Amino acid sequence: MKVLPWIGAMLVASLAVGCVTQMDHRTVASTTTLRSAEIAGAADNPSAAIYLHLAKDELVEANHYGIESDRGSRALERANADAELALSLATASNQRAEAMAQQQKVDQLRAQVDRTETEQ
């Protein structure tokens, strides 16, 4: 009968570790998304920069209140959502700029072909 309390204690300990690990994964995910947004150039894009700033503030708030608390958990969720939005806006801006650059190359090549055809 002395085994039962140990099994209960181990079960409670494993559940506690599981909860802490889950919270750590959420923090890592938010931080990783935030860093990805920074690398994508969110700070240089006015729309993305707003959400990048919000995500940073909310991550600080989550750490301040503790990610285990309700308020900290909600701040962490907002931080992750804002970081994802900043990353999406920065990526879309980068893709738009790349598309415009490629379109300019196509226009230059078309003009060059047109000049070659008129010379012949």
C-alpha positions as CSV (number, residue, x, y, z in Angstrom):
1,M,0.0,0.0,0.0
2,K,3.0,2.4,0.3
3,V,3.4,2.2,-3.5
4,L,0.1,4.0,-4.1
5,P,1.1,7.4,-2.7
6,W,4.3,7.3,-4.8
7,I,2.4,6.5,-7.9
8,G,0.1,9.5,-7.2
9,A,3.0,11.8,-6.5
10,M,4.8,10.7,-9.7
11,L,1.5,11.3,-11.7
12,V,1.1,14.8,-10.3
13,A,4.8,15.6,-10.9
14,S,4.6,14.4,-14.5
15,L,1.4,16.4,-15.1
16,A,3.2,19.5,-13.7
17,V,6.2,19.0,-15.9
18,G,3.9,18.6,-18.9
19,C,2.2,21.9,-18.1
20,V,5.4,23.7,-17.7
21,T,6.8,22.2,-20.9
22,Q,3.7,23.2,-22.8
23,M,4.1,26.8,-21.5
24,D,7.7,26.8,-22.5
25,H,6.8,25.7,-26.0
26,R,4.3,28.5,-26.4
27,T,7.0,31.0,-25.2
28,V,9.5,29.6,-27.6
29,A,7.0,29.7,-30.5
30,S,6.2,33.3,-29.8
31,T,9.8,34.3,-29.5
32,T,10.7,32.4,-32.7
33,T,7.9,34.0,-34.7
34,L,9.0,37.4,-33.3
35,R,12.6,36.9,-34.4
36,S,11.5,35.6,-37.8
37,A,9.4,38.8,-38.3
38,E,12.5,40.9,-37.4
39,I,14.6,39.0,-39.8
40,A,12.0,39.4,-42.5
41,G,12.3,43.2,-42.1
42,A,9.1,43.9,-40.1
43,A,10.8,46.8,-38.4
44,D,11.3,48.5,-41.8
45,N,7.7,48.1,-42.9
46,P,5.4,50.6,-41.2
47,S,2.4,48.3,-41.0
48,A,4.4,45.3,-39.8
49,A,6.4,47.5,-37.4
50,I,3.3,48.3,-35.4
51,Y,2.5,44.6,-34.8
52,L,6.1,43.8,-34.1
53,H,6.2,46.5,-31.4
54,L,2.9,45.1,-29.9
55,A,4.3,41.6,-29.9
56,K,7.4,42.7,-28.1
57,D,5.4,44.6,-25.5
58,E,3.0,41.6,-25.0
59,L,5.8,39.2,-24.6
60,V,7.3,41.4,-21.8
61,E,3.8,41.6,-20.2
62,A,3.5,37.8,-20.4
63,N,6.8,37.4,-18.7
64,H,6.0,40.0,-16.1
65,Y,2.7,38.4,-15.0
66,G,4.0,34.8,-15.6
67,I,2.9,32.7,-18.4
68,E,1.1,30.4,-15.9
69,S,-1.3,33.2,-14.9
70,D,-4.4,33.9,-17.0
71,R,-3.3,37.4,-17.8
72,G,0.2,36.3,-18.8
73,S,-1.2,33.4,-20.9
74,R,-3.5,35.8,-22.8
75,A,-0.6,38.3,-23.3
76,L,1.5,35.4,-24.7
77,E,-1.3,34.4,-27.1
78,R,-1.6,38.1,-28.3
79,A,2.1,38.3,-28.6
80,N,2.1,35.2,-30.8
81,A,-0.8,36.5,-33.0
82,D,0.8,39.9,-33.4
83,A,4.2,38.4,-34.2
84,E,2.6,36.2,-36.9
85,L,0.8,39.2,-38.4
86,A,4.0,41.2,-38.4
87,L,5.8,38.3,-40.1
88,S,3.0,37.9,-42.7
89,L,3.0,41.7,-43.5
90,A,6.7,41.8,-43.8
91,T,6.8,38.7,-46.0
92,A,4.0,40.0,-48.2
93,S,5.9,43.3,-48.6
94,N,9.1,41.5,-49.6
95,Q,7.2,39.4,-52.1
96,R,5.5,42.4,-53.6
97,A,8.9,44.2,-54.0
98,E,10.4,41.1,-55.6
99,A,7.4,40.8,-58.0
100,M,7.8,44.5,-59.0
101,A,11.5,44.0,-59.6
102,Q,10.8,40.9,-61.8
103,Q,8.1,42.9,-63.6
104,Q,10.6,45.6,-64.4
105,K,13.0,43.0,-65.8
106,V,10.3,41.6,-68.0
107,D,9.4,45.1,-69.2
108,Q,13.0,45.8,-70.1
109,L,13.4,42.5,-72.0
110,R,10.1,43.3,-73.9
111,A,11.4,46.7,-74.8
112,Q,14.7,45.2,-75.9
113,V,12.9,42.6,-78.1
114,D,10.7,45.4,-79.6
115,R,13.8,47.4,-80.5
116,T,15.5,44.4,-82.0
117,E,12.4,43.6,-84.1
118,T,12.0,47.2,-85.4
119,E,15.7,47.3,-86.4
120,Q,15.3,44.2,-88.6
